[in-house]
Amino acid sequence: MKTRILKTVLPVAAIMFAIAGAFASQTSGKGVLAVQTGYIDAPSPCSEAVTCNTNVGPLCTLLVNGIQRQAYGKINPQDSNCTKVLYRNN
């Protein structure tokens, strides 16, 4: 009798455990935003700061004097050049 119950319950328990593990290991689908400061090269290089991120998506831009300008990040914080492509926060 015990063997018969064990043969029935053990596979059911293993399947339930596998299903629970599959749902517990799934990610939410939303990536973690890596917030980074971007800079606009207007009126001078790396002067106007804007909040952007590094997750691929629409480019990070800012409207300056009626002109849409792309923001770039600094590869090295001590660097004076802004060349890193950044993306808009969603």
C-alpha positions as a LaTeX table, in Angstrom:
\begin{tabular}{lrrr}
\hline
Residue & $x$ (\AA) & $y$ (\AA) & $z$ (\AA) \\
\hline
Met1 & 0.00 & 0.00 & 0.00 \\
Lys2 & 2.80 & 2.45 & 0.92 \\
Thr3 & 4.65 & 1.68 & $-2.31$ \\
Arg4 & 1.56 & 2.33 & $-4.38$ \\
Ile5 & 0.95 & 5.73 & $-2.75$ \\
Leu6 & 4.63 & 6.62 & $-3.04$ \\
Lys7 & 4.64 & 5.72 & $-6.75$ \\
Thr8 & 1.68 & 8.04 & $-7.31$ \\
Val9 & 2.60 & 10.97 & $-5.03$ \\
Leu10 & 6.31 & 11.23 & $-5.83$ \\
Pro11 & 5.92 & 12.01 & $-9.58$ \\
Val12 & 3.13 & 14.52 & $-8.86$ \\
Ala13 & 5.30 & 16.25 & $-6.24$ \\
Ala14 & 8.27 & 16.34 & $-8.65$ \\
Ile15 & 6.13 & 17.91 & $-11.39$ \\
Met16 & 4.73 & 20.52 & $-8.98$ \\
Phe17 & 8.26 & 21.34 & $-7.78$ \\
Ala18 & 9.46 & 21.72 & $-11.38$ \\
Ile19 & 6.58 & 24.06 & $-12.28$ \\
Ala20 & 7.18 & 26.20 & $-9.18$ \\
Gly21 & 10.89 & 26.39 & $-9.98$ \\
Ala22 & 10.20 & 27.43 & $-13.56$ \\
Phe23 & 8.02 & 30.36 & $-12.48$ \\
Ala24 & 10.38 & 31.40 & $-9.69$ \\
Ser25 & 13.37 & 31.58 & $-12.04$ \\
Gln26 & 11.77 & 33.82 & $-14.69$ \\
Thr27 & 12.79 & 37.48 & $-14.88$ \\
Ser28 & 10.25 & 40.27 & $-14.93$ \\
Gly29 & 11.28 & 41.32 & $-18.45$ \\
Lys30 & 12.23 & 44.84 & $-17.43$ \\
Gly31 & 15.91 & 45.63 & $-17.62$ \\
Val32 & 17.60 & 47.64 & $-14.92$ \\
Leu33 & 18.25 & 51.14 & $-16.18$ \\
Ala34 & 21.83 & 52.25 & $-15.96$ \\
Val35 & 21.26 & 55.97 & $-15.42$ \\
Gln36 & 24.05 & 58.14 & $-16.77$ \\
Thr37 & 24.50 & 61.86 & $-17.32$ \\
Gly38 & 24.58 & 62.88 & $-20.95$ \\
Tyr39 & 25.86 & 66.15 & $-22.33$ \\
Ile40 & 24.84 & 68.32 & $-25.27$ \\
Asp41 & 27.59 & 70.00 & $-27.33$ \\
Ala42 & 25.82 & 73.35 & $-27.41$ \\
Pro43 & 26.83 & 76.11 & $-26.89$ \\
Ser44 & 30.18 & 74.55 & $-25.90$ \\
Pro45 & 31.40 & 70.90 & $-25.76$ \\
Cys46 & 29.86 & 68.81 & $-22.97$ \\
Ser47 & 28.11 & 71.81 & $-21.41$ \\
Glu48 & 24.37 & 71.07 & $-21.07$ \\
Ala49 & 23.63 & 68.05 & $-18.81$ \\
Val50 & 20.65 & 65.72 & $-19.29$ \\
Thr51 & 19.70 & 62.40 & $-17.64$ \\
Cys52 & 19.96 & 59.41 & $-19.99$ \\
Asn53 & 20.63 & 55.66 & $-19.71$ \\
Thr54 & 22.71 & 52.96 & $-21.37$ \\
Asn55 & 19.87 & 50.57 & $-22.31$ \\
Val56 & 19.36 & 50.44 & $-26.07$ \\
Gly57 & 16.31 & 52.34 & $-27.25$ \\
Pro58 & 15.50 & 55.78 & $-28.66$ \\
Leu59 & 18.50 & 58.13 & $-28.61$ \\
Cys60 & 18.79 & 60.59 & $-25.73$ \\
Thr61 & 18.10 & 64.08 & $-27.05$ \\
Leu62 & 17.34 & 67.55 & $-25.72$ \\
Leu63 & 15.67 & 70.51 & $-27.40$ \\
Val64 & 18.12 & 73.46 & $-27.36$ \\
Asn65 & 17.05 & 76.77 & $-28.94$ \\
Gly66 & 14.45 & 74.98 & $-31.06$ \\
Ile67 & 16.94 & 72.38 & $-32.34$ \\
Gln68 & 16.81 & 68.73 & $-31.27$ \\
Arg69 & 20.35 & 67.76 & $-30.21$ \\
Gln70 & 21.71 & 64.33 & $-29.29$ \\
Ala71 & 23.26 & 63.81 & $-25.87$ \\
Tyr72 & 26.53 & 61.93 & $-25.47$ \\
Gly73 & 28.17 & 60.55 & $-22.36$ \\
Lys74 & 31.73 & 60.60 & $-21.15$ \\
Ile75 & 33.58 & 57.30 & $-21.48$ \\
Asn76 & 35.94 & 58.38 & $-18.71$ \\
Pro77 & 34.59 & 60.84 & $-16.08$ \\
Gln78 & 37.82 & 62.88 & $-16.23$ \\
Asp79 & 37.61 & 63.09 & $-20.03$ \\
Ser80 & 36.58 & 66.36 & $-21.64$ \\
Asn81 & 35.17 & 64.65 & $-24.75$ \\
Cys82 & 31.64 & 63.31 & $-24.94$ \\
Thr83 & 31.48 & 60.42 & $-27.41$ \\
Lys84 & 29.48 & 57.63 & $-25.71$ \\
Val85 & 26.05 & 57.07 & $-27.30$ \\
Leu86 & 23.27 & 57.23 & $-24.71$ \\
Tyr87 & 19.56 & 56.44 & $-24.87$ \\
Arg88 & 16.39 & 58.08 & $-23.59$ \\
Asn89 & 14.85 & 57.13 & $-20.25$ \\
Asn90 & 11.51 & 55.42 & $-20.77$ \\
\hline
\end{tabular}
